[in-house]
Every structure is written in structure tokens, then in C-alpha cells.
């Protein structure tokens, strides 16, 4: 029973770490896409 709980906790931990990396990567992708759109429109966000 203890082995099963340890394995389950480990798998949940790995899935949580993978989700954090995925969200972080998606955020960087969106930031990059936003910068590309701003550059293409001639607005660089500075006033």
C-alpha cells in the first residue's frame, strides 16, 4: 500500500512539473508573438 501511494505521489509531482514547463513555454510563445505583431505594426510599446 505504501509503495502504491509513493508511486502515485511521484507521478502527480512529475505531471505538475511538466504542466509548469508547458505553461511557462506557452507564455514565452505568446510574448514572442505579441512582440512580432507590435514590430510589424510599427509600434514597439514605447511612448
N, CA and C atoms as an extended XYZ file, in Angstrom:
141
Properties=species:S:1:pos:R:3:atomname:S:1:resname:S:1:resid:I:1 pbc="F F F"
N         0.828       -1.192        0.000 N   UNK     1
C         0.000        0.000        0.000 CA  UNK     1
C         0.872        1.256        0.000 C   UNK     1
N         1.922        1.272        0.810 N   UNK     2
C         2.811        2.431        0.891 CA  UNK     2
C         3.527        2.659       -0.433 C   UNK     2
N         3.919        1.565       -1.060 N   UNK     3
C         4.606        1.672       -2.352 CA  UNK     3
C         3.681        2.298       -3.403 C   UNK     3
N         2.425        1.914       -3.373 N   UNK     4
C         1.436        2.435       -4.313 CA  UNK     4
C         1.230        3.943       -4.099 C   UNK     4
N         1.153        4.363       -2.842 N   UNK     5
C         0.992        5.785       -2.524 CA  UNK     5
C         2.219        6.594       -2.953 C   UNK     5
N         3.402        6.047       -2.730 N   UNK     6
C         4.631        6.729       -3.125 CA  UNK     6
C         4.692        6.883       -4.640 C   UNK     6
N         4.354        5.849       -5.351 N   UNK     7
C         4.350        5.904       -6.814 CA  UNK     7
C         3.337        6.923       -7.321 C   UNK     7
N         2.160        6.940       -6.731 N   UNK     8
C         1.123        7.889       -7.125 CA  UNK     8
C         1.569        9.328       -6.855 C   UNK     8
N         2.155        9.563       -5.698 N   UNK     9
C         2.630       10.912       -5.361 CA  UNK     9
C         3.740       11.344       -6.315 C   UNK     9
N         4.621       10.434       -6.668 N   UNK    10
C         5.691       10.737       -7.616 CA  UNK    10
C         5.152       11.091       -8.990 C   UNK    10
N         4.177       10.337       -9.452 N   UNK    11
C         3.587       10.608      -10.760 CA  UNK    11
C         2.860       11.953      -10.775 C   UNK    11
N         2.167       12.265       -9.700 N   UNK    12
C         1.480       13.556       -9.616 CA  UNK    12
C         2.502       14.692       -9.625 C   UNK    12
N         3.606       14.506       -8.909 N   UNK    13
C         4.661       15.515       -8.897 CA  UNK    13
C         5.263       15.734      -10.280 C   UNK    13
N         5.531       14.666      -10.992 N   UNK    14
C         6.077       14.785      -12.349 CA  UNK    14
C         5.102       15.486      -13.288 C   UNK    14
N         3.828       15.165      -13.160 N   UNK    15
C         2.822       15.805      -14.009 CA  UNK    15
C         2.723       17.298      -13.696 C   UNK    15
N         2.837       17.657      -12.424 N   UNK    16
C         2.776       19.069      -12.040 CA  UNK    16
C         3.978       19.823      -12.614 C   UNK    16
N         5.148       19.227      -12.554 N   UNK    17
C         6.338       19.877      -13.120 CA  UNK    17
C         6.213       20.036      -14.632 C   UNK    17
N         5.692       19.031      -15.289 N   UNK    18
C         5.517       19.113      -16.742 CA  UNK    18
C         4.511       20.202      -17.096 C   UNK    18
N         3.461       20.339      -16.310 N   UNK    19
C         2.452       21.367      -16.570 CA  UNK    19
C         3.059       22.760      -16.401 C   UNK    19
N         3.905       22.942      -15.389 N   UNK    20
C         4.550       24.241      -15.171 CA  UNK    20
C         5.421       24.605      -16.363 C   UNK    20
N         6.178       23.640      -16.869 N   UNK    21
C         7.028       23.907      -18.029 CA  UNK    21
C         6.196       24.229      -19.259 C   UNK    21
N         5.081       23.558      -19.422 N   UNK    22
C         4.218       23.799      -20.571 CA  UNK    22
C         3.613       25.196      -20.514 C   UNK    22
N         3.121       25.597      -19.375 N   UNK    23
C         2.520       26.923      -19.227 CA  UNK    23
C         3.583       28.000      -19.401 C   UNK    23
N         4.765       27.767      -18.852 N   UNK    24
C         5.856       28.719      -18.992 CA  UNK    24
C         6.237       28.879      -20.463 C   UNK    24
N         6.340       27.785      -21.176 N   UNK    25
C         6.675       27.831      -22.596 CA  UNK    25
C         5.593       28.522      -23.414 C   UNK    25
N         4.343       28.272      -23.082 N   UNK    26
C         3.239       28.920      -23.792 CA  UNK    26
C         3.267       30.423      -23.547 C   UNK    26
N         3.584       30.830      -22.328 N   UNK    27
C         3.687       32.261      -22.022 CA  UNK    27
C         4.784       32.921      -22.825 C   UNK    27
N         5.924       32.260      -22.955 N   UNK    28
C         7.019       32.819      -23.763 CA  UNK    28
C         6.623       32.903      -25.230 C   UNK    28
N         5.918       31.898      -25.729 N   UNK    29
C         5.466       31.909      -27.119 CA  UNK    29
C         4.511       33.075      -27.370 C   UNK    29
N         3.569       33.293      -26.460 N   UNK    30
C         2.613       34.393      -26.617 CA  UNK    30
C         3.324       35.744      -26.553 C   UNK    30
N         4.293       35.873      -25.678 N   UNK    31
C         5.051       37.118      -25.562 CA  UNK    31
C         5.815       37.381      -26.863 C   UNK    31
N         6.417       36.357      -27.406 N   UNK    32
C         7.154       36.480      -28.658 CA  UNK    32
C         6.216       36.860      -29.810 C   UNK    32
N         5.052       36.236      -29.855 N   UNK    33
C         4.085       36.548      -30.905 CA  UNK    33
C         3.591       37.986      -30.769 C   UNK    33
N         3.350       38.434      -29.557 N   UNK    34
C         2.925       39.814      -29.327 CA  UNK    34
C         3.982       40.809      -29.754 C   UNK    34
N         5.243       40.505      -29.477 N   UNK    35
C         6.339       41.379      -29.892 CA  UNK    35
C         6.436       41.428      -31.412 C   UNK    35
N         6.232       40.302      -32.074 N   UNK    36
C         6.293       40.270      -33.536 CA  UNK    36
C         5.172       41.104      -34.142 C   UNK    36
N         3.981       41.030      -33.580 N   UNK    37
C         2.853       41.810      -34.080 CA  UNK    37
C         3.116       43.301      -33.853 C   UNK    37
N         3.639       43.649      -32.695 N   UNK    38
C         3.949       45.046      -32.407 CA  UNK    38
C         5.012       45.584      -33.356 C   UNK    38
N         6.042       44.792      -33.604 N   UNK    39
C         7.095       45.212      -34.539 CA  UNK    39
C         6.542       45.385      -35.948 C   UNK    39
N         5.679       44.468      -36.366 N   UNK    40
C         5.109       44.540      -37.713 CA  UNK    40
C         4.198       45.743      -37.876 C   UNK    40
N         3.546       46.191      -36.796 N   UNK    41
C         2.635       47.321      -36.888 CA  UNK    41
C         3.353       48.659      -36.729 C   UNK    41
N         4.653       48.585      -36.386 N   UNK    42
C         5.422       49.820      -36.224 CA  UNK    42
C         5.322       50.399      -34.828 C   UNK    42
N         4.660       49.718      -33.927 N   UNK    43
C         4.539       50.176      -32.539 CA  UNK    43
C         5.373       49.248      -31.655 C   UNK    43
N         6.341       49.831      -30.964 N   UNK    44
C         7.183       48.990      -30.139 CA  UNK    44
C         6.824       49.083      -28.664 C   UNK    44
N         5.715       49.714      -28.337 N   UNK    45
C         5.254       49.772      -26.957 CA  UNK    45
C         5.835       50.910      -26.165 C   UNK    45
N         6.767       51.650      -26.736 N   UNK    46
C         7.373       52.785      -26.043 CA  UNK    46
C         6.707       54.064      -26.488 C   UNK    46
N         6.500       54.963      -25.547 N   UNK    47
C         5.839       56.235      -25.866 CA  UNK    47
C         6.837       57.360      -25.846 C   UNK    47
